[in-house]
Amino acid sequence: MAKSSNEVRIEFLLKNKTLAMTVKMHLALFSLAKTFLQSYQRNWRNLSARILLESDFFNMFIIHQSHNLGK
């Protein structure tokens, strides 16, 4: 039995809707992964900068103290 044009149209719309939903889910997952990656990179940069600043401060403090001890 041949399908009516309405049945064919409905099947076509359902397939396209499923495809569109799949694409949207992939885009949402990609967006979420991108957000996590950017957050991780930002946190790593902040931590790295903080470590460098604190180590420079610590080194300057130790050098200053060692010069004062020699006097």
PDB file with one MODEL, atoms N, CA, C and O in Angstrom:
MODEL        1
ATOM      1  N   MET A   1       0.840  -1.178   0.000  1.00  0.00           N
ATOM      2  CA  MET A   1       0.000   0.000   0.000  1.00  0.00           C
ATOM      3  C   MET A   1       0.888   1.246   0.000  1.00  0.00           C
ATOM      4  O   MET A   1       1.797   1.358   0.823  1.00  0.00           O
ATOM      5  N   ALA A   2       0.641   2.139  -0.877  1.00  0.00           N
ATOM      6  CA  ALA A   2       1.429   3.365  -1.007  1.00  0.00           C
ATOM      7  C   ALA A   2       1.070   4.346   0.105  1.00  0.00           C
ATOM      8  O   ALA A   2      -0.070   4.413   0.565  1.00  0.00           O
ATOM      9  N   LYS A   3       2.065   5.089   0.510  1.00  0.00           N
ATOM     10  CA  LYS A   3       1.833   6.081   1.565  1.00  0.00           C
ATOM     11  C   LYS A   3       1.239   7.340   0.960  1.00  0.00           C
ATOM     12  O   LYS A   3       1.524   7.706  -0.180  1.00  0.00           O
ATOM     13  N   SER A   4       0.417   7.983   1.748  1.00  0.00           N
ATOM     14  CA  SER A   4      -0.156   9.246   1.286  1.00  0.00           C
ATOM     15  C   SER A   4       0.912  10.332   1.375  1.00  0.00           C
ATOM     16  O   SER A   4       1.932  10.172   2.045  1.00  0.00           O
ATOM     17  N   SER A   5       0.656  11.421   0.694  1.00  0.00           N
ATOM     18  CA  SER A   5       1.632  12.518   0.720  1.00  0.00           C
ATOM     19  C   SER A   5       1.766  13.099   2.128  1.00  0.00           C
ATOM     20  O   SER A   5       2.840  13.571   2.501  1.00  0.00           O
ATOM     21  N   ASN A   6       0.686  13.069   2.912  1.00  0.00           N
ATOM     22  CA  ASN A   6       0.761  13.550   4.297  1.00  0.00           C
ATOM     23  C   ASN A   6       1.652  12.649   5.146  1.00  0.00           C
ATOM     24  O   ASN A   6       2.423  13.138   5.972  1.00  0.00           O
ATOM     25  N   GLU A   7       1.550  11.338   4.948  1.00  0.00           N
ATOM     26  CA  GLU A   7       2.392  10.402   5.697  1.00  0.00           C
ATOM     27  C   GLU A   7       3.861  10.593   5.336  1.00  0.00           C
ATOM     28  O   GLU A   7       4.728  10.570   6.210  1.00  0.00           O
ATOM     29  N   VAL A   8       4.137  10.780   4.062  1.00  0.00           N
ATOM     30  CA  VAL A   8       5.516  11.010   3.609  1.00  0.00           C
ATOM     31  C   VAL A   8       6.036  12.317   4.199  1.00  0.00           C
ATOM     32  O   VAL A   8       7.176  12.389   4.658  1.00  0.00           O
ATOM     33  N   ARG A   9       5.201  13.341   4.184  1.00  0.00           N
ATOM     34  CA  ARG A   9       5.586  14.648   4.727  1.00  0.00           C
ATOM     35  C   ARG A   9       5.871  14.537   6.231  1.00  0.00           C
ATOM     36  O   ARG A   9       6.843  15.109   6.722  1.00  0.00           O
ATOM     37  N   ILE A  10       5.031  13.807   6.953  1.00  0.00           N
ATOM     38  CA  ILE A  10       5.221  13.640   8.395  1.00  0.00           C
ATOM     39  C   ILE A  10       6.515  12.876   8.678  1.00  0.00           C
ATOM     40  O   ILE A  10       7.269  13.257   9.573  1.00  0.00           O
ATOM     41  N   GLU A  11       6.779  11.814   7.936  1.00  0.00           N
ATOM     42  CA  GLU A  11       8.027  11.064   8.120  1.00  0.00           C
ATOM     43  C   GLU A  11       9.247  11.948   7.857  1.00  0.00           C
ATOM     44  O   GLU A  11      10.238  11.905   8.587  1.00  0.00           O
ATOM     45  N   PHE A  12       9.146  12.742   6.804  1.00  0.00           N
ATOM     46  CA  PHE A  12      10.241  13.646   6.460  1.00  0.00           C
ATOM     47  C   PHE A  12      10.477  14.656   7.590  1.00  0.00           C
ATOM     48  O   PHE A  12      11.620  14.900   7.976  1.00  0.00           O
ATOM     49  N   LEU A  13       9.408  15.235   8.110  1.00  0.00           N
ATOM     50  CA  LEU A  13       9.528  16.213   9.194  1.00  0.00           C
ATOM     51  C   LEU A  13      10.103  15.575  10.456  1.00  0.00           C
ATOM     52  O   LEU A  13      10.928  16.183  11.137  1.00  0.00           O
ATOM     53  N   LEU A  14       9.672  14.354  10.772  1.00  0.00           N
ATOM     54  CA  LEU A  14      10.190  13.660  11.951  1.00  0.00           C
ATOM     55  C   LEU A  14      11.680  13.366  11.810  1.00  0.00           C
ATOM     56  O   LEU A  14      12.443  13.541  12.760  1.00  0.00           O
ATOM     57  N   LYS A  15      12.092  12.922  10.632  1.00  0.00           N
ATOM     58  CA  LYS A  15      13.518  12.644  10.410  1.00  0.00           C
ATOM     59  C   LYS A  15      14.337  13.923  10.524  1.00  0.00           C
ATOM     60  O   LYS A  15      15.407  13.930  11.132  1.00  0.00           O
ATOM     61  N   ASN A  16      13.827  15.016   9.930  1.00  0.00           N
ATOM     62  CA  ASN A  16      14.559  16.288  10.001  1.00  0.00           C
ATOM     63  C   ASN A  16      14.595  16.827  11.428  1.00  0.00           C
ATOM     64  O   ASN A  16      15.599  17.397  11.855  1.00  0.00           O
ATOM     65  N   LYS A  17      13.499  16.648  12.165  1.00  0.00           N
ATOM     66  CA  LYS A  17      13.462  17.112  13.547  1.00  0.00           C
ATOM     67  C   LYS A  17      14.477  16.335  14.393  1.00  0.00           C
ATOM     68  O   LYS A  17      15.180  16.915  15.220  1.00  0.00           O
ATOM     69  N   THR A  18      14.543  15.028  14.176  1.00  0.00           N
ATOM     70  CA  THR A  18      15.512  14.200  14.900  1.00  0.00           C
ATOM     71  C   THR A  18      16.932  14.635  14.561  1.00  0.00           C
ATOM     72  O   THR A  18      17.778  14.753  15.447  1.00  0.00           O
ATOM     73  N   LEU A  19      17.191  14.871  13.288  1.00  0.00           N
ATOM     74  CA  LEU A  19      18.517  15.331  12.862  1.00  0.00           C
ATOM     75  C   LEU A  19      18.837  16.692  13.483  1.00  0.00           C
ATOM     76  O   LEU A  19      19.948  16.910  13.967  1.00  0.00           O
ATOM     77  N   ALA A  20      17.874  17.595  13.469  1.00  0.00           N
ATOM     78  CA  ALA A  20      18.086  18.928  14.043  1.00  0.00           C
ATOM     79  C   ALA A  20      18.362  18.829  15.542  1.00  0.00           C
ATOM     80  O   ALA A  20      19.225  19.536  16.062  1.00  0.00           O
ATOM     81  N   MET A  21      17.640  17.962  16.231  1.00  0.00           N
ATOM     82  CA  MET A  21      17.856  17.796  17.670  1.00  0.00           C
ATOM     83  C   MET A  21      19.244  17.213  17.939  1.00  0.00           C
ATOM     84  O   MET A  21      19.919  17.616  18.886  1.00  0.00           O
ATOM     85  N   THR A  22      19.662  16.268  17.107  1.00  0.00           N
ATOM     86  CA  THR A  22      20.987  15.664  17.259  1.00  0.00           C
ATOM     87  C   THR A  22      22.076  16.711  17.059  1.00  0.00           C
ATOM     88  O   THR A  22      23.047  16.762  17.814  1.00  0.00           O
ATOM     89  N   VAL A  23      21.908  17.540  16.041  1.00  0.00           N
ATOM     90  CA  VAL A  23      22.882  18.601  15.771  1.00  0.00           C
ATOM     91  C   VAL A  23      22.927  19.575  16.945  1.00  0.00           C
ATOM     92  O   VAL A  23      24.008  19.978  17.374  1.00  0.00           O
ATOM     93  N   LYS A  24      21.762  19.956  17.467  1.00  0.00           N
ATOM     94  CA  LYS A  24      21.719  20.887  18.604  1.00  0.00           C
ATOM     95  C   LYS A  24      22.394  20.278  19.828  1.00  0.00           C
ATOM     96  O   LYS A  24      23.096  20.976  20.560  1.00  0.00           O
ATOM     97  N   MET A  25      22.186  18.972  20.055  1.00  0.00           N
ATOM     98  CA  MET A  25      22.835  18.324  21.203  1.00  0.00           C
ATOM     99  C   MET A  25      24.346  18.334  21.049  1.00  0.00           C
ATOM    100  O   MET A  25      25.073  18.576  22.013  1.00  0.00           O
ATOM    101  N   HIS A  26      24.825  18.067  19.821  1.00  0.00           N
ATOM    102  CA  HIS A  26      26.265  18.095  19.594  1.00  0.00           C
ATOM    103  C   HIS A  26      26.819  19.495  19.797  1.00  0.00           C
ATOM    104  O   HIS A  26      27.889  19.665  20.381  1.00  0.00           O
ATOM    105  N   LEU A  27      26.092  20.498  19.316  1.00  0.00           N
ATOM    106  CA  LEU A  27      26.540  21.881  19.496  1.00  0.00           C
ATOM    107  C   LEU A  27      26.562  22.247  20.979  1.00  0.00           C
ATOM    108  O   LEU A  27      27.479  22.923  21.444  1.00  0.00           O
ATOM    109  N   ALA A  28      25.556  21.802  21.712  1.00  0.00           N
ATOM    110  CA  ALA A  28      25.506  22.097  23.148  1.00  0.00           C
ATOM    111  C   ALA A  28      26.675  21.429  23.872  1.00  0.00           C
ATOM    112  O   ALA A  28      27.292  22.040  24.744  1.00  0.00           O
ATOM    113  N   LEU A  29      26.982  20.185  23.519  1.00  0.00           N
ATOM    114  CA  LEU A  29      28.111  19.486  24.144  1.00  0.00           C
ATOM    115  C   LEU A  29      29.425  20.161  23.797  1.00  0.00           C
ATOM    116  O   LEU A  29      30.303  20.303  24.649  1.00  0.00           O
ATOM    117  N   PHE A  30      29.561  20.577  22.540  1.00  0.00           N
ATOM    118  CA  PHE A  30      30.777  21.280  22.113  1.00  0.00           C
ATOM    119  C   PHE A  30      30.917  22.594  22.874  1.00  0.00           C
ATOM    120  O   PHE A  30      32.008  22.943  23.325  1.00  0.00           O
ATOM    121  N   SER A  31      29.821  23.315  23.013  1.00  0.00           N
ATOM    122  CA  SER A  31      29.837  24.585  23.733  1.00  0.00           C
ATOM    123  C   SER A  31      30.212  24.377  25.197  1.00  0.00           C
ATOM    124  O   SER A  31      30.987  25.149  25.762  1.00  0.00           O
ATOM    125  N   LEU A  32      29.663  23.337  25.802  1.00  0.00           N
ATOM    126  CA  LEU A  32      29.973  23.030  27.197  1.00  0.00           C
ATOM    127  C   LEU A  32      31.448  22.668  27.355  1.00  0.00           C
ATOM    128  O   LEU A  32      32.110  23.138  28.281  1.00  0.00           O
ATOM    129  N   ALA A  33      31.958  21.835  26.454  1.00  0.00           N
ATOM    130  CA  ALA A  33      33.377  21.447  26.501  1.00  0.00           C
ATOM    131  C   ALA A  33      34.268  22.670  26.314  1.00  0.00           C
ATOM    132  O   ALA A  33      35.287  22.814  26.989  1.00  0.00           O
ATOM    133  N   LYS A  34      33.878  23.545  25.398  1.00  0.00           N
ATOM    134  CA  LYS A  34      34.656  24.761  25.137  1.00  0.00           C
ATOM    135  C   LYS A  34      34.676  25.653  26.383  1.00  0.00           C
ATOM    136  O   LYS A  34      35.709  26.230  26.721  1.00  0.00           O
ATOM    137  N   THR A  35      33.543  25.759  27.054  1.00  0.00           N
ATOM    138  CA  THR A  35      33.455  26.570  28.273  1.00  0.00           C
ATOM    139  C   THR A  35      34.351  26.002  29.366  1.00  0.00           C
ATOM    140  O   THR A  35      35.069  26.746  30.034  1.00  0.00           O
ATOM    141  N   PHE A  36      34.310  24.679  29.552  1.00  0.00           N
ATOM    142  CA  PHE A  36      35.175  24.048  30.554  1.00  0.00           C
ATOM    143  C   PHE A  36      36.644  24.256  30.226  1.00  0.00           C
ATOM    144  O   PHE A  36      37.450  24.535  31.114  1.00  0.00           O
ATOM    145  N   LEU A  37      36.992  24.121  28.952  1.00  0.00           N
ATOM    146  CA  LEU A  37      38.385  24.305  28.542  1.00  0.00           C
ATOM    147  C   LEU A  37      38.837  25.733  28.802  1.00  0.00           C
ATOM    148  O   LEU A  37      39.932  25.951  29.319  1.00  0.00           O
ATOM    149  N   GLN A  38      38.005  26.709  28.448  1.00  0.00           N
ATOM    150  CA  GLN A  38      38.371  28.105  28.679  1.00  0.00           C
ATOM    151  C   GLN A  38      38.522  28.388  30.172  1.00  0.00           C
ATOM    152  O   GLN A  38      39.427  29.114  30.584  1.00  0.00           O
ATOM    153  N   SER A  39      37.645  27.820  30.968  1.00  0.00           N
ATOM    154  CA  SER A  39      37.717  28.004  32.417  1.00  0.00           C
ATOM    155  C   SER A  39      39.009  27.395  32.963  1.00  0.00           C
ATOM    156  O   SER A  39      39.689  28.004  33.789  1.00  0.00           O
ATOM    157  N   TYR A  40      39.340  26.198  32.501  1.00  0.00           N
ATOM    158  CA  TYR A  40      40.568  25.524  32.931  1.00  0.00           C
ATOM    159  C   TYR A  40      41.789  26.353  32.544  1.00  0.00           C
ATOM    160  O   TYR A  40      42.700  26.541  33.351  1.00  0.00           O
ATOM    161  N   GLN A  41      41.803  26.852  31.298  1.00  0.00           N
ATOM    162  CA  GLN A  41      42.943  27.642  30.829  1.00  0.00           C
ATOM    163  C   GLN A  41      43.079  28.933  31.640  1.00  0.00           C
ATOM    164  O   GLN A  41      44.186  29.331  32.003  1.00  0.00           O
ATOM    165  N   ARG A  42      41.954  29.578  31.919  1.00  0.00           N
ATOM    166  CA  ARG A  42      41.970  30.814  32.711  1.00  0.00           C
ATOM    167  C   ARG A  42      42.495  30.532  34.126  1.00  0.00           C
ATOM    168  O   ARG A  42      43.325  31.275  34.650  1.00  0.00           O
ATOM    169  N   ASN A  43      42.000  29.455  34.728  1.00  0.00           N
ATOM    170  CA  ASN A  43      42.459  29.102  36.077  1.00  0.00           C
ATOM    171  C   ASN A  43      43.939  28.765  36.093  1.00  0.00           C
ATOM    172  O   ASN A  43      44.657  29.145  37.018  1.00  0.00           O
ATOM    173  N   TRP A  44      44.397  28.053  35.073  1.00  0.00           N
ATOM    174  CA  TRP A  44      45.809  27.676  34.997  1.00  0.00           C
ATOM    175  C   TRP A  44      46.688  28.913  34.832  1.00  0.00           C
ATOM    176  O   TRP A  44      47.741  29.023  35.460  1.00  0.00           O
ATOM    177  N   ARG A  45      46.246  29.850  33.973  1.00  0.00           N
ATOM    178  CA  ARG A  45      47.017  31.095  33.800  1.00  0.00           C
ATOM    179  C   ARG A  45      47.094  31.869  35.115  1.00  0.00           C
ATOM    180  O   ARG A  45      48.159  32.357  35.494  1.00  0.00           O
ATOM    181  N   ASN A  46      45.973  31.976  35.800  1.00  0.00           N
ATOM    182  CA  ASN A  46      45.961  32.697  37.077  1.00  0.00           C
ATOM    183  C   ASN A  46      46.860  32.026  38.103  1.00  0.00           C
ATOM    184  O   ASN A  46      47.604  32.695  38.820  1.00  0.00           O
ATOM    185  N   LEU A  47      46.790  30.700  38.171  1.00  0.00           N
ATOM    186  CA  LEU A  47      47.619  29.967  39.122  1.00  0.00           C
ATOM    187  C   LEU A  47      49.095  30.106  38.777  1.00  0.00           C
ATOM    188  O   LEU A  47      49.929  30.305  39.660  1.00  0.00           O
ATOM    189  N   SER A  48      49.415  30.000  37.486  1.00  0.00           N
ATOM    190  CA  SER A  48      50.816  30.122  37.059  1.00  0.00           C
ATOM    191  C   SER A  48      51.357  31.508  37.393  1.00  0.00           C
ATOM    192  O   SER A  48      52.471  31.646  37.898  1.00  0.00           O
ATOM    193  N   ALA A  49      50.555  32.533  37.104  1.00  0.00           N
ATOM    194  CA  ALA A  49      50.997  33.899  37.398  1.00  0.00           C
ATOM    195  C   ALA A  49      51.181  34.084  38.901  1.00  0.00           C
ATOM    196  O   ALA A  49      52.135  34.726  39.341  1.00  0.00           O
ATOM    197  N   ARG A  50      50.282  33.528  39.670  1.00  0.00           N
ATOM    198  CA  ARG A  50      50.380  33.656  41.128  1.00  0.00           C
ATOM    199  C   ARG A  50      51.627  32.944  41.658  1.00  0.00           C
ATOM    200  O   ARG A  50      52.320  33.463  42.533  1.00  0.00           O
ATOM    201  N   ILE A  51      51.903  31.770  41.129  1.00  0.00           N
ATOM    202  CA  ILE A  51      53.100  31.023  41.554  1.00  0.00           C
ATOM    203  C   ILE A  51      54.364  31.823  41.223  1.00  0.00           C
ATOM    204  O   ILE A  51      55.284  31.918  42.034  1.00  0.00           O
ATOM    205  N   LEU A  52      54.389  32.399  40.004  1.00  0.00           N
ATOM    206  CA  LEU A  52      55.557  33.191  39.611  1.00  0.00           C
ATOM    207  C   LEU A  52      55.721  34.416  40.497  1.00  0.00           C
ATOM    208  O   LEU A  52      56.827  34.730  40.937  1.00  0.00           O
ATOM    209  N   LEU A  53      54.617  35.104  40.755  1.00  0.00           N
ATOM    210  CA  LEU A  53      54.690  36.300  41.601  1.00  0.00           C
ATOM    211  C   LEU A  53      55.130  35.949  43.015  1.00  0.00           C
ATOM    212  O   LEU A  53      55.976  36.629  43.595  1.00  0.00           O
ATOM    213  N   GLU A  54      54.558  34.895  43.562  1.00  0.00           N
ATOM    214  CA  GLU A  54      54.907  34.506  44.927  1.00  0.00           C
ATOM    215  C   GLU A  54      56.347  34.014  45.010  1.00  0.00           C
ATOM    216  O   GLU A  54      57.037  34.281  45.993  1.00  0.00           O
ATOM    217  N   SER A  55      56.803  33.300  43.991  1.00  0.00           N
ATOM    218  CA  SER A  55      58.182  32.808  44.029  1.00  0.00           C
ATOM    219  C   SER A  55      59.146  33.978  43.893  1.00  0.00           C
ATOM    220  O   SER A  55      60.190  33.980  44.546  1.00  0.00           O
ATOM    221  N   ASP A  56      58.830  34.982  43.060  1.00  0.00           N
ATOM    222  CA  ASP A  56      59.686  36.164  42.950  1.00  0.00           C
ATOM    223  C   ASP A  56      59.724  36.919  44.273  1.00  0.00           C
ATOM    224  O   ASP A  56      60.784  37.361  44.717  1.00  0.00           O
ATOM    225  N   PHE A  57      58.561  37.060  44.895  1.00  0.00           N
ATOM    226  CA  PHE A  57      58.512  37.748  46.179  1.00  0.00           C
ATOM    227  C   PHE A  57      59.335  36.982  47.217  1.00  0.00           C
ATOM    228  O   PHE A  57      60.100  37.567  47.984  1.00  0.00           O
ATOM    229  N   PHE A  58      59.158  35.668  47.220  1.00  0.00           N
ATOM    230  CA  PHE A  58      59.884  34.836  48.175  1.00  0.00           C
ATOM    231  C   PHE A  58      61.389  34.947  47.946  1.00  0.00           C
ATOM    232  O   PHE A  58      62.159  35.090  48.895  1.00  0.00           O
ATOM    233  N   ASN A  59      61.805  34.880  46.675  1.00  0.00           N
ATOM    234  CA  ASN A  59      63.234  34.986  46.354  1.00  0.00           C
ATOM    235  C   ASN A  59      63.790  36.340  46.772  1.00  0.00           C
ATOM    236  O   ASN A  59      64.885  36.409  47.329  1.00  0.00           O
ATOM    237  N   MET A  60      63.057  37.413  46.513  1.00  0.00           N
ATOM    238  CA  MET A  60      63.515  38.740  46.894  1.00  0.00           C
ATOM    239  C   MET A  60      63.614  38.847  48.412  1.00  0.00           C
ATOM    240  O   MET A  60      64.553  39.452  48.929  1.00  0.00           O
ATOM    241  N   PHE A  61      62.670  38.274  49.119  1.00  0.00           N
ATOM    242  CA  PHE A  61      62.668  38.317  50.579  1.00  0.00           C
ATOM    243  C   PHE A  61      63.881  37.567  51.141  1.00  0.00           C
ATOM    244  O   PHE A  61      64.560  38.065  52.039  1.00  0.00           O
ATOM    245  N   ILE A  62      64.148  36.371  50.613  1.00  0.00           N
ATOM    246  CA  ILE A  62      65.284  35.563  51.080  1.00  0.00           C
ATOM    247  C   ILE A  62      66.603  36.269  50.771  1.00  0.00           C
ATOM    248  O   ILE A  62      67.492  36.314  51.621  1.00  0.00           O
ATOM    249  N   ILE A  63      66.738  36.818  49.569  1.00  0.00           N
ATOM    250  CA  ILE A  63      67.984  37.519  49.187  1.00  0.00           C
ATOM    251  C   ILE A  63      68.182  38.734  50.091  1.00  0.00           C
ATOM    252  O   ILE A  63      69.288  38.992  50.567  1.00  0.00           O
ATOM    253  N   HIS A  64      67.089  39.482  50.325  1.00  0.00           N
ATOM    254  CA  HIS A  64      67.178  40.643  51.189  1.00  0.00           C
ATOM    255  C   HIS A  64      67.586  40.249  52.610  1.00  0.00           C
ATOM    256  O   HIS A  64      68.422  40.916  53.220  1.00  0.00           O
ATOM    257  N   GLN A  65      67.012  39.187  53.134  1.00  0.00           N
ATOM    258  CA  GLN A  65      67.319  38.727  54.475  1.00  0.00           C
ATOM    259  C   GLN A  65      68.763  38.236  54.559  1.00  0.00           C
ATOM    260  O   GLN A  65      69.449  38.492  55.548  1.00  0.00           O
ATOM    261  N   SER A  66      69.229  37.529  53.521  1.00  0.00           N
ATOM    262  CA  SER A  66      70.600  37.013  53.573  1.00  0.00           C
ATOM    263  C   SER A  66      71.604  38.149  53.506  1.00  0.00           C
ATOM    264  O   SER A  66      72.672  38.051  54.111  1.00  0.00           O
ATOM    265  N   HIS A  67      71.297  39.228  52.787  1.00  0.00           N
ATOM    266  CA  HIS A  67      72.195  40.385  52.747  1.00  0.00           C
ATOM    267  C   HIS A  67      72.222  41.075  54.101  1.00  0.00           C
ATOM    268  O   HIS A  67      73.274  41.537  54.544  1.00  0.00           O
ATOM    269  N   ASN A  68      71.078  41.146  54.757  1.00  0.00           N
ATOM    270  CA  ASN A  68      71.018  41.783  56.077  1.00  0.00           C
ATOM    271  C   ASN A  68      71.729  40.954  57.144  1.00  0.00           C
ATOM    272  O   ASN A  68      72.284  41.514  58.090  1.00  0.00           O
ATOM    273  N   LEU A  69      71.719  39.642  57.005  1.00  0.00           N
ATOM    274  CA  LEU A  69      72.395  38.783  57.984  1.00  0.00           C
ATOM    275  C   LEU A  69      73.909  38.927  57.908  1.00  0.00           C
ATOM    276  O   LEU A  69      74.600  38.781  58.917  1.00  0.00           O
ATOM    277  N   GLY A  70      74.423  39.210  56.724  1.00  0.00           N
ATOM    278  CA  GLY A  70      75.867  39.343  56.541  1.00  0.00           C
ATOM    279  C   GLY A  70      76.414  40.619  57.128  1.00  0.00           C
ATOM    280  O   GLY A  70      77.625  40.731  57.312  1.00  0.00           O
ATOM    281  N   LYS A  71      75.571  41.583  57.430  1.00  0.00           N
ATOM    282  CA  LYS A  71      76.042  42.891  57.943  1.00  0.00           C
ATOM    283  C   LYS A  71      76.288  42.856  59.418  1.00  0.00           C
ATOM    284  O   LYS A  71      76.684  43.865  60.002  1.00  0.00           O
TER     285      LYS A  71
ENDMDL
END
